[in-house]
Every structure is written in C-alpha cells, then in structure tokens.
Amino acid sequence: MKVQIYEHVHPDDVRRSIQAGVDFIGVKPGVDGLSEGEVDFDLCRELYEVAARHPDVFCNALTTAIETDVIVGVVQRARPDVLHLSGNIHKTPPAQVAEIRRMISPVKVMAAIPVTDESSVELALSYQGVVDYFLLDTPAPDGDIGATGHMHDLTVSADIVRRSQIPVILAGGLEAGNVGEAIRRVGPWGVDSFTHTNEPGSRRKNPGLVKAFAAAARG
C-alpha cells in the first residue's frame, strides 16, 4: 500500500515522513497565491532535495491552476517527479491534460477526481488515457479538489478502482483510525492524508500522526 502525505513545508517534516515510510511527498509550490499553503520554488526544491536521497520516494507538485502555461511553468520551476492537478477538473478537459503531459514528460501526472456520485466514475474514466494516477478526493466548495478533511461516498470510489486501469490513490478525511476500513471498502493502490496528519493550527506535519497513518495503512 502506497502512502502519500501533504503538505510538506519544512525539510524536517520531509525527513520524518520518509522515516515513517511515506512514498509520495506532497508539496504545493507557487508564488501567485492561488491557494493557501503554497511554498516558494526555492523552498520547494530544497524539500525535494531531501527526498531525492531516497530513490524510492516520489516528489509531488500540487497546483490548482487551470491554465496550461501556468501549470507547465510550475513544473519547470519546481522540477517534481509527479504533477498533481487539483484545480477545477471541469476547466481542464482531457485534451488539455494530454497536451500538458506531453509537454512535461517524463514527469508523471496525477489527476484529482472529485467524488460526488456515479457521474464521478465516468469523469474519472474520461481521463484514463491521459494521466498516470487518479487521486479520489472530496470536492471543495470553490470547485477545487481536496483539503476538506471530509470523507466522500466510498462506494463510488470503489467503483472507480474496479474500472480503472491506472493506479488509484484514495484521499478525503483519512486518518489512522479510519484508513484501514477505507482500504477494505475501496481497494486502492495508495492512500493520502493532509488535514488529519497536521499539527493543530499549523501547516507543519505531526510526525506521530504521519507514522500512525502509514502503519495503519499497511495493516
């Protein structure tokens, strides 16, 4: 079971996440204030340098941007292993994402899919040929995807997993106390946590919560 953790803002948090067994180190690089929690590109690359000492660990760059030039610019400046598209998916159609993927190769693309009802299944499958990973998450009120701290309908996520031909990471309100049951119900390739592994009132990660989450995910 792969484990992904967002959002890393300090090198010590990256080190501790890797020690806990985290596979995907999530960072939100940017300087345009598109969303809360962005780190500047210099710090982003510093965080990635810590992770680069571990060849089995992947560095993600999350963006909520929807413009191709902005998204490609984030990748060029941050230099991640994986681009995580977490903006309003209805404004980044499959053809656009396919072009972005071509432009940033060999960087992989992870598409966040907002899970609401059965329409989410067809939405996910429409991106199947143009991204490398799905991340199934709870939609935010502003149209972006994730960082709500709330779970969604796991029966829909389970349907997407059954029909997907690419790896699926489950997100949305997961913590050590519920991730095992969520894995049992959905059967994902990986799981993700952000809100429930933070220090209270902070963007820093709580190493104990991260360690407990990773351990619970792997049973």
C-alpha positions in Angstrom: 0.0 0.0 0.0 1.5 3.3 -1.1 1.3 6.3 1.3 1.1 9.9 0.2 1.2 12.9 2.6 0.5 16.6 2.0 1.6 19.4 2.5 5.3 19.5 3.4 6.6 22.9 4.2 9.8 22.1 6.2 12.8 19.9 5.4 12.5 18.2 8.8 8.9 17.2 8.0 10.1 15.6 4.8 12.8 13.6 6.6 10.3 12.4 9.3 7.7 11.4 6.7 10.3 9.3 4.8 11.4 7.7 8.1 7.7 6.8 8.6 7.5 5.1 5.2 5.8 7.7 3.1 6.2 7.1 -0.6 4.9 10.4 -2.1 6.0 13.7 -0.6 3.4 16.3 -1.4 4.3 19.9 -1.8 2.3 22.9 -3.1 4.8 25.2 -4.9 3.8 28.6 -6.2 4.2 32.3 -5.8 0.8 33.5 -7.1 -1.3 32.9 -4.1 -3.7 30.6 -5.9 -4.3 28.7 -2.8 -3.3 28.6 0.9 -0.2 26.7 1.8 2.0 27.5 -1.2 5.7 27.5 -0.7 8.1 29.4 -2.9 10.1 27.5 -5.5 13.4 27.7 -3.7 12.0 26.0 -0.6 10.1 23.5 -2.8 13.4 22.4 -4.4 15.0 22.2 -1.0 12.3 19.9 0.1 12.7 17.8 -3.0 16.5 17.6 -2.4 15.9 15.9 0.9 13.6 13.4 -0.7 16.0 12.8 -3.6 18.4 10.9 -1.3 15.8 8.2 -1.3 15.3 6.8 -4.8 12.0 5.0 -4.0 10.4 8.3 -2.8 8.5 10.5 -5.3 8.1 14.3 -5.1 4.7 15.8 -6.0 3.9 19.3 -7.0 0.2 20.2 -6.4 -1.3 23.0 -8.3 -4.9 24.3 -8.5 -4.0 26.3 -11.7 -6.1 25.6 -14.9 -4.0 27.4 -17.5 -1.6 25.3 -19.5 1.2 27.8 -19.4 0.9 28.3 -15.6 0.9 24.6 -14.9 3.9 23.9 -17.2 5.7 26.8 -15.5 5.1 25.2 -12.1 6.7 22.0 -13.3 9.6 23.8 -14.9 10.4 25.7 -11.8 9.7 23.1 -9.2 11.1 20.0 -11.0 8.9 17.4 -9.4 8.5 13.7 -10.2 4.7 14.0 -10.3 2.4 16.9 -11.2 -0.7 16.8 -9.1 -3.6 18.6 -10.8 -6.1 19.6 -8.1 -8.0 22.5 -9.6 -11.5 22.5 -11.1 -11.2 19.5 -13.3 -14.2 20.7 -15.4 -11.9 23.5 -16.6 -9.0 21.2 -17.6 -10.5 18.8 -20.2 -8.7 15.6 -21.2 -7.3 17.0 -24.4 -5.6 19.9 -22.4 -4.3 17.5 -19.8 -2.9 15.2 -22.6 -1.0 18.2 -24.0 0.3 19.2 -20.6 1.5 15.6 -20.1 3.3 15.7 -23.4 5.0 19.0 -22.6 6.3 17.9 -19.2 7.3 14.4 -20.0 8.9 12.4 -18.3 7.1 14.0 -15.3 4.1 11.9 -14.4 0.6 13.4 -14.0 -1.8 12.7 -11.1 -5.4 13.9 -11.6 -7.6 14.7 -8.6 -11.1 13.4 -9.2 -13.9 15.0 -7.2 -16.1 12.2 -5.9 -19.7 13.1 -5.6 -22.0 10.5 -7.2 -21.9 7.9 -10.0 -21.1 10.7 -12.5 -17.7 10.8 -11.0 -17.0 7.3 -12.4 -17.4 8.4 -16.0 -15.5 11.6 -15.3 -12.5 9.7 -14.0 -12.6 7.2 -16.9 -12.5 10.1 -19.4 -9.0 10.9 -18.2 -7.8 7.3 -18.0 -5.6 7.6 -21.2 -4.0 10.9 -20.4 -2.9 10.7 -16.7 -0.7 8.3 -14.8 -2.6 8.2 -11.4 -6.0 9.1 -10.1 -6.5 10.7 -6.7 -10.0 10.3 -5.5 -10.9 13.2 -3.1 -13.7 15.2 -1.7 -14.6 18.4 -3.7 -14.2 21.8 -2.0 -17.0 24.4 -2.3 -14.8 26.6 -4.5 -14.5 23.9 -7.2 -11.0 22.8 -6.3 -10.5 19.3 -5.0 -9.3 18.2 -1.6 -8.1 19.7 1.7 -11.6 19.5 3.2 -10.9 16.9 5.9 -14.1 15.1 5.0 -14.7 11.7 3.5 -16.9 11.1 0.5 -19.0 8.2 -0.8 -16.6 5.3 -0.7 -18.9 3.1 -2.8 -18.3 5.5 -5.8 -14.6 5.4 -5.2 -14.7 1.6 -5.1 -16.4 1.5 -8.4 -13.7 3.8 -9.9 -11.0 1.5 -8.6 -12.7 -1.6 -10.1 -12.9 0.1 -13.5 -9.6 1.9 -13.5 -6.6 0.7 -15.5 -4.2 3.0 -13.7 -3.1 3.3 -10.0 -5.7 5.0 -7.8 -4.9 6.8 -4.5 -7.8 7.4 -2.1 -8.0 10.6 -0.2 -10.6 12.6 1.7 -10.8 12.7 5.5 -8.4 9.8 6.1 -6.6 9.2 9.3 -5.1 6.3 11.2 -8.4 5.5 12.8 -10.4 5.1 9.5 -7.8 4.3 6.8 -7.9 0.5 7.3 -11.7 0.3 6.8 -11.5 2.7 3.8 -8.9 0.4 2.2 -11.0 -2.6 2.9 -14.0 -1.0 1.2 -12.3 0.6 -1.7 -9.2 -1.4 -2.5 -7.0 1.5 -3.7 -3.3 1.3 -4.7 -2.5 4.0 -2.3 -3.9 6.4 0.4 -3.4 10.1 1.1 -3.7 12.3 4.1 -3.4 16.0 4.7 -5.7 17.6 7.2 -5.6 14.8 9.8 -1.8 14.5 9.9 -1.1 18.2 10.6 -0.1 19.8 13.8 -3.2 21.6 15.2 -3.5 25.0 13.8 -0.4 24.6 11.7 0.8 23.6 8.2 3.6 21.5 9.8 3.2 17.8 9.9 2.8 15.9 13.1 5.3 13.1 12.9 3.4 10.8 15.3 0.2 11.1 13.2 2.1 10.5 10.0 3.7 7.4 11.4 0.4 6.1 12.8 -1.3 6.7 9.4 1.4 4.9 7.4 1.4 2.0 9.8 -2.4 1.7 9.8 -2.5 1.9 6.0 -0.2 -1.1 5.8 -2.0 -3.1 8.4 
